[in-house]
Amino acid sequence: MPISQDLVFTLGTVFFVFALLGTIFSKDKPPVLTSLCFALILTIFGFTYVTLGLWMSAILTWINALLWGFLVLQKKFNLKFGRRRQDLVR
């Protein structure tokens, strides 16, 4: 596949990664099943990109899948990411 197609998928995935960062830093998280489904589907997409020779897209899609998996951990184990404002004042 041409490099231009890999570039389009890569840029789109970069946008999704940055958009997901807001959810990671937010106290509100999506349901666990939603996050698990996204992580699983994105992992499959990554392997599909590899079979097409779209390596950059695959790597960034797997990073995106890992972030969705991190959301699962945050929701399931009530993990906090970063410091709360009250902790910074003390």
Secondary structure, 3 states (H helix, E strand, C coil): CCHHHHHHHHHHHHHHHHHHHHHHHCCCCCCHHHHHHHHHHHHHHHHHHHHCCCHHHHHHHHHHHHHHHHHHHHHHHCCCCCCCHHHHHC
